Amino acid sequence: ISPAWSPDGKQLAFLRVNPGVTNEVMVLTVADAERGDGAPPATRVRELRQPEWLTRSARPVLAWTPDGRALAVPLADPDTGLASLFRVDLDGSAPRRLVASRAGQGITAPAFSRDGRWLVFSDPDGPAGIQTVVVRQLYIAAVAADGSIGPQQHVPGSRGGSSPSLSPDGRRLVWMATNQIMEWSRGSPEPHSAYRLTNDEFQSLTVTWPSETLPRVAFSNLGVRIELRQLPIEDDGRRARAATALLSDVVRPGNPGFSPDGRWFTWAAFNANLAPEIWMAPASGGDPRRIASIASGAPITWSRDSRHLTFHARPPAFAQAFI
C-alpha cells in the first residue's frame, strides 16, 4: 500500500502489509521493472511494527525525504504507545523519531516541501481512548540541515483537514476540509477558503505546483454519479461553446491528478459493471482512454518525471503493486 515515488523518479517505495506480523518497507528500482516482463525483485529496507488500524484506515503513510536517502514512516512508538513519525534510512540504520504523536491514532499524511526545509503532517487532537470520533489537525515544522525537526506549529483552521500539499518553498499550504479547499500562507493568522462545494463534499484532492506560488488542483466529490465534461473556450475567453461529455457511464470518479509536467490527467472510476478502472486523458481535453483495472480505493501516483504511474490491482485475489 501507499506507493511513493522518489524525488528523482528512479525508485518506488511501498509498504508490504503482513497481517498479524511485522510489515515491510520495500523499494523498487524502476529501471529493473522496465527490463523485462516479470515482476522485478524489490529490496526490503526494513521490517516495521505498526498498528494494524494504521495500514487499513490511514493513507498515505510514506513520504520520501527530498534528498532521496530516507523515508518518513509512522511506526509504533515504545515511548508513547502511539504511532509517531520516524525517519527510516535506506542504508538500514536504526529508525530515528522525527515527531512524537500527541494523542489518538497517531501521525499520518507526512509531506515535505520540495526544498526539504518544511514538513507537514496530520495528527489527532484528542487523547487515545477518550474520543469516540478521531478529528485530525494539520501541523507544520521546519527541518534543520541535519534532518532534525524543529518545534511544530498548529496550522490554524485545519481541524478535520486532509490531503495537505506544501508549495515548493514551503510558504503556502493547501488542503481539503469537508466541502472546502483551504489555503494558508505561513505566518498568516487564519487560512482562507479558496473553493467551496455546495451541498456536497470532497472525496479526494491532488495538488501540483507548476510554480512557486500557483497551485493546480484536481478534485472529485461524493456525488453518486458524475459525468466529466470539457468546455471549449474561444475568443480569448470571451465565450464558450456547449460543453461536451469527456467521460460518461461512470460511477464515483475519484483520485484525480495531473502529471507533474501538466500534460496528462488521470482518475479512477467504476464502469457500468461497478468494476474500478484507471482512465487517462490529455489535460487540455480530448478522448480519454482506459488504462487498467485496479483495486477499489487504490491510489494512483505519478513519478516526478511524468513517465510512470503506479497503482494496485487484484489479479486475481491479493492486491499487488504495478507500474
C-alpha positions in Angstrom: 0.0 0.0 0.0 0.9 3.7 0.0 3.3 3.8 -3.0 5.6 6.8 -3.1 8.0 7.9 -5.9 11.5 9.0 -5.0 12.3 12.7 -5.9 14.3 11.6 -9.0 11.6 9.2 -10.2 14.0 6.3 -10.3 12.7 4.4 -7.2 9.3 3.4 -5.9 8.7 2.8 -2.2 5.7 1.0 -0.8 4.5 -0.8 2.3 4.1 -4.6 2.2 1.4 -5.4 4.8 1.6 -8.8 6.5 -1.5 -9.1 8.8 -0.7 -10.4 12.2 3.1 -10.0 11.8 5.6 -7.1 11.0 5.1 -5.1 7.9 7.9 -4.3 5.5 9.1 -1.2 3.7 10.1 -2.1 0.2 12.0 -0.1 -2.5 11.9 -1.0 -6.2 14.2 0.4 -8.8 12.2 1.4 -11.9 15.0 0.6 -14.4 14.7 -3.0 -13.2 11.0 -3.0 -13.9 11.5 -1.8 -17.4 14.0 -4.5 -18.5 11.6 -7.5 -18.5 8.0 -8.7 -18.4 8.3 -10.4 -15.0 8.0 -8.8 -11.6 11.4 -7.4 -10.6 12.8 -8.0 -7.1 12.1 -5.3 -4.6 14.6 -4.6 -1.9 13.4 -4.9 1.7 14.6 -1.8 3.6 13.3 -2.7 7.0 10.7 -4.7 8.9 8.3 -2.4 10.8 5.9 -2.7 13.7 2.8 -0.7 13.0 -0.7 -0.8 14.5 -3.0 -2.7 12.1 -5.5 0.1 12.0 -2.8 2.4 10.6 -2.4 0.3 7.4 -6.1 -0.2 7.0 -7.5 3.3 7.6 -4.8 5.9 7.2 -3.2 6.7 3.9 -0.7 7.9 2.7 1.8 6.6 5.3 5.1 7.0 3.4 7.0 10.1 2.2 10.4 10.4 0.7 12.8 12.9 2.2 13.8 15.4 -0.6 17.3 14.1 -0.8 16.0 10.6 -1.6 18.0 8.9 1.1 15.3 8.1 3.6 11.5 7.7 4.1 9.3 9.3 6.7 7.1 6.5 8.1 4.7 6.2 11.1 5.8 3.4 13.5 4.7 2.1 16.8 6.4 4.3 19.4 7.6 2.4 22.5 7.8 5.7 24.4 4.3 6.9 23.8 2.3 3.8 22.8 1.1 5.7 19.7 2.2 5.8 16.0 4.9 8.5 15.8 6.7 9.7 12.7 10.2 8.1 12.2 12.9 8.6 9.6 13.9 5.2 8.0 17.1 5.4 6.1 17.7 3.3 3.0 21.1 2.2 4.4 19.4 0.0 7.0 20.3 2.1 10.0 18.0 2.3 13.0 14.9 4.4 12.6 15.1 7.9 14.1 12.0 9.5 15.6 11.1 12.8 13.9 7.9 13.8 15.6 6.1 12.2 18.6 2.4 11.9 18.2 0.3 13.9 20.5 -2.7 11.6 21.0 -5.3 9.5 19.4 -4.3 7.2 16.5 -1.0 8.8 15.6 0.6 10.7 12.8 -0.3 10.2 9.1 -0.1 12.0 5.8 3.6 13.3 6.0 4.7 15.6 3.2 7.9 17.6 2.7 8.3 20.8 0.7 10.4 20.3 -2.4 13.3 22.3 -0.9 13.3 20.0 2.1 13.0 22.8 4.6 9.5 22.1 5.8 7.3 19.2 6.9 3.6 19.0 7.2 1.6 16.1 8.8 -1.7 15.2 10.3 -2.2 14.3 14.0 -5.4 13.8 16.1 -6.5 16.5 18.6 -7.6 14.3 21.5 -6.2 11.6 23.8 -6.4 8.0 22.9 -9.2 6.0 24.5 -11.3 9.1 25.2 -12.6 10.5 21.9 -15.1 8.4 20.0 -14.5 10.2 16.7 -11.0 11.0 15.7 -10.6 14.5 14.4 -7.3 15.3 12.8 -5.5 18.6 12.6 -2.5 19.7 10.5 0.9 20.7 11.8 3.9 22.2 10.1 7.6 22.2 11.3 10.9 23.4 10.0 13.5 20.8 9.0 17.1 21.5 10.1 20.2 20.8 7.9 20.9 17.6 9.9 17.3 16.4 9.3 16.0 17.1 12.8 12.6 18.6 13.2 12.0 21.9 14.9 9.0 23.0 17.0 5.7 22.0 15.5 3.1 24.8 14.7 -0.6 24.0 14.5 -1.9 25.1 11.2 -4.8 27.5 12.1 -8.3 26.4 10.9 -7.1 23.0 9.9 -9.4 20.9 12.1 -10.6 17.9 10.0 -8.1 18.8 7.3 -6.6 16.2 5.0 -4.5 15.8 1.8 -2.1 18.6 2.7 0.3 19.9 0.0 3.1 22.4 0.5 4.4 24.8 -2.1 8.0 24.1 -3.3 9.3 26.7 -0.9 7.1 25.7 2.0 5.4 29.1 2.3 1.9 28.1 1.2 -0.2 25.1 2.2 -3.3 23.7 0.5 -5.6 21.1 2.0 -9.1 19.6 1.8 -11.7 20.2 4.5 -15.1 18.6 4.0 -16.6 20.9 1.3 -13.8 23.4 1.0 -10.3 23.8 -0.4 -8.3 25.8 2.1 -5.2 27.8 1.5 -2.8 29.2 4.2 0.3 31.3 3.9 2.8 30.6 6.6 2.7 33.4 9.2 -0.9 34.3 8.5 -3.3 34.2 11.4 -6.0 32.3 9.5 -6.5 30.4 6.3 -9.0 31.3 3.6 -11.4 29.2 1.6 -10.1 29.0 -2.0 -13.1 27.0 -3.3 -16.3 25.7 -1.8 -18.7 22.9 -2.9 -22.5 23.5 -2.5 -24.5 20.6 -1.0 -21.6 18.2 -1.4 -18.2 17.1 0.0 -14.8 16.4 -1.4 -13.8 12.8 -2.0 -10.1 13.3 -2.9 -7.8 16.1 -3.7 -4.5 16.2 -5.7 -2.3 19.4 -5.9 0.6 20.1 -8.1 2.8 23.3 -8.1 3.8 24.4 -11.7 5.4 27.4 -10.0 6.4 28.5 -6.5 3.1 30.3 -5.9 0.4 28.9 -8.3 -1.1 25.6 -7.3 -3.0 23.4 -9.8 -5.8 21.4 -8.1 -7.8 18.4 -9.2 -10.5 17.0 -7.1 -13.5 14.7 -7.0 -16.7 15.0 -4.9 -19.0 12.5 -3.3 -21.8 12.7 -5.9 -23.3 9.4 -6.7 -22.9 9.7 -10.5 -20.8 12.3 -12.3 -20.1 13.0 -15.9 -16.8 14.6 -16.8 -17.2 17.3 -19.4 -14.9 19.5 -21.4 -15.7 23.2 -22.1 -14.1 24.7 -25.2 -13.2 28.4 -24.6 -13.0 30.7 -27.6 -12.2 34.4 -28.5 -9.6 34.7 -25.7 -12.0 33.6 -23.0 -14.9 35.8 -24.1 -17.3 33.0 -25.0 -17.6 29.2 -24.6 -19.2 26.6 -26.8 -21.5 24.0 -25.4 -19.9 21.6 -23.0 -19.4 18.1 -24.4 -19.0 14.8 -22.5 -15.5 13.8 -21.7 -16.4 10.5 -20.0 -19.9 9.1 -19.5 -21.4 6.0 -17.8 -19.1 6.1 -14.9 -19.9 5.9 -11.2 -18.0 7.8 -8.5 -14.9 9.0 -10.3 -12.1 9.8 -7.8 -8.4 10.1 -7.2 -7.9 12.7 -9.9 -4.5 14.0 -10.6 -2.3 15.9 -13.1 1.0 14.6 -14.3 3.9 16.7 -13.0 4.6 18.1 -16.5 0.9 19.2 -16.7 0.2 17.2 -20.0 -2.0 14.4 -18.6 -4.9 14.0 -16.3 -5.8 10.6 -14.6 -8.6 9.4 -12.5 -10.3 6.3 -11.2 -13.9 5.4 -11.8 -16.3 2.5 -11.6 -17.6 1.2 -15.0 -21.1 0.1 -15.8 -20.4 -3.3 -14.1 -19.1 -1.5 -10.9 -15.5 -2.6 -11.6 -12.9 0.1 -10.7 -10.6 1.3 -13.5 -7.9 3.9 -14.2 -8.6 6.4 -17.0 -6.3 8.9 -18.7 -6.8 11.9 -21.0 -4.8 14.9 -22.2 -5.0 17.7 -19.6 -6.1 20.1 -22.4 -9.1 17.9 -23.2 -9.5 15.0 -25.7 -10.5 11.4 -25.9 -10.0 9.6 -22.7 -8.7 6.0 -22.6 -8.9 3.2 -20.1 -5.5 2.2 -18.7 -6.2 -0.7 -16.4 -8.5 -2.3 -13.8 -7.5 -1.6 -10.2 -8.3 -2.5 -6.6 -11.1 -0.4 -5.2 -9.8 2.7 -3.4 -6.3 2.3 -4.7 -4.2 5.4 -5.1 -2.8 6.4 -8.5 0.6 8.0 -8.2 2.7 9.8 -10.8 6.5 9.7 -10.8 8.0 13.2 -10.8 9.4 12.8 -14.4 5.8 12.1 -15.6 6.9 8.8 -17.2 5.3 6.3 -14.9 2.2 5.6 -12.9 1.8 3.2 -10.0 -1.3 1.6 -8.7 -2.7 -1.5 -7.0 -4.7 -4.2 -8.7 -6.0 -7.7 -7.7 -5.0 -10.4 -10.2 -6.9 -12.5 -9.2 -7.2 -12.2 -5.4 -4.5 -10.3 -3.4 -3.6 -6.7 -4.2 -0.3 -6.2 -6.0 1.6 -3.1 -7.0 2.0 -2.3 -10.7 4.0 0.3 -12.6 
